[in-house]
Amino acid sequence: MIPYGKQTIDESDVQAVIAALRSDWLTTGPMVESFEQAFADFVGTKHAVAVSNGTAALHAAMYAAEIGPGDEVIVPTMTFAASANCVVFQGGTPVFADVDPESLLVDPADVEAKITSRTKAIIAVDYAGHSCDYDVLNEIARRRGIALVDDACHALGGSYKGKNVGSLADLNTFSLHPVKNITTGEGGVITTNDENFARRMRLFRNHGITSNHRERDAIGSWMYEMVDLGYNYRLTDFQCALGLSQLKKLPAWILRRQSIARAYNEVFKGSKVVRPLRVRTDVAHAYHLYVVQIDESYAGKNRENVYKALRSKGIGVNVHYIPVHLHPYYRQHLNTTEGMCPVAEAAYERILSLPIYPILTDAEQCQVVNTLYEIMNT
Ligand SMILES: *Cc1c(COP(=O)(O)O)cnc(C)c1O
C-alpha cells in the first residue's frame, strides 16, 4: 500500500537518537534546549516550547492565552478534532467557522460574523500546509483585542509573504507525529515572541512547577513550588535529538513535497472531475497534504466509490477531515448540527487526500495517477 503520508528516517537520525540514549539525560536535558533554540531560529521567533504532542501544544496555547469557562474561541470546522478539543480542555467553548470552498481555509468573513463579546481567541488552521491570510486575520484579532493562534501542524517549512510559518500569529502550534513534515515519533512545539506566553507554557508542561529537575540539580537545591495546575507534557531528550536531526533536512523535504504537488497539478490541470485546491500566490505551501475534490456531477462516481476503489488497488488515500462540528461529541455537548457550516459540509463529500511525502518516488506517483484515471474511466 502506498500511504497518504510517511516519515523519512535516515542513518543520521538513527545515530542522533543513539547518541542521546548513551548520554546522561533521557528527558529534560540539553537536547530539549538545543532543539527549542534550533526550532525558534528556523521559524524566526524568540521562543519555542517543546511538548509531548501537537494536541498538548494546542492545550498549552489555550492555557497561555488564559482561555477558561465562559470564553469562546473561533475554530474552523475543516480540521482535526484536536484544534477544537483544546478549547474544551480549558473549559471554553469552540465556535465553528466555515471555510472558503476553493482552498478550504477558514473564511475570515465567517470568523468576523461569529465573534461575540465572549470571544477570546481565534484558532486558524493552515489546512494542508497552505497558510491562511494572516494580514487579514491579525487585523481582525487586533481590532477585537483577542489572541490569534495558528494551528500550523500541517505547515512547518511553509511561509506567507516571505515570513515563516510559526512567526505569523501570537501563538503557533506544531505536531511532530510521523505523518507531519518532521517527526519525533510523538511530539509538539509552540512558537511565540511573547515572553509571558513562553514562561506560562514551560510551567504548564511541567505540572505547573517553577523549575525543572535539571535546573534544581545545577544549583544543588531540592526546593520547588507548584504555582498552578499543569500537566506532564514534556518531550524527551532522545526525541529532541531526533527532532534536531530532522529539522536540518526539512527545507529539502519541502522542496520535494512541492515538486510532487506540481506534478499532480500538471496532471489535473483543466480536469473538471479531479480538482486540486486553489493556492494563493503569496505563500510557500508546505504540502503536508495534497487534497483534491472529486466532482460527482461530472464523474458519475462519488468520492466514496473512488476512495474504496483506490484503497483496493493499493493506493492509501484518506479523507481530511470530517467537519469537527459533525462529530457525535460536539453534537451532544454543543448541539451542533448539519447546516451550521454548509461549505465545509459540502466539501467533505468531495475531498480526497492523495499520497505525498518526501520519499514517494516518481514511479509511485505515476501509479497513483494512473490508478485514479483507470477508476474514473471505468
Ligand atoms: C496532527 C494534528 C494535530 C494533533 O497533533 P498530535 O501530535 O497528533 O497530537 C492538531 N491539529 C492538526 C491540524 C493536526 O494535523
The ligand as an ORCA input file, in Angstrom:
! r2SCAN-3c Opt
* xyz 0 1
  C      -1.820     16.340     13.716
  C      -2.672     17.497     14.067
  C      -2.958     17.846     15.390
  C      -2.600     16.974     16.567
  O      -1.277     16.632     16.670
  P      -0.859     15.331     17.508
  O       0.636     15.437     17.539
  O      -1.325     14.141     16.757
  O      -1.456     15.438     18.864
  C      -3.675     19.006     15.625
  N      -4.113     19.790     14.607
  C      -3.886     19.458     13.325
  C      -4.392     20.371     12.259
  C      -3.174     18.306     13.017
  O      -2.981     17.971     11.728
*
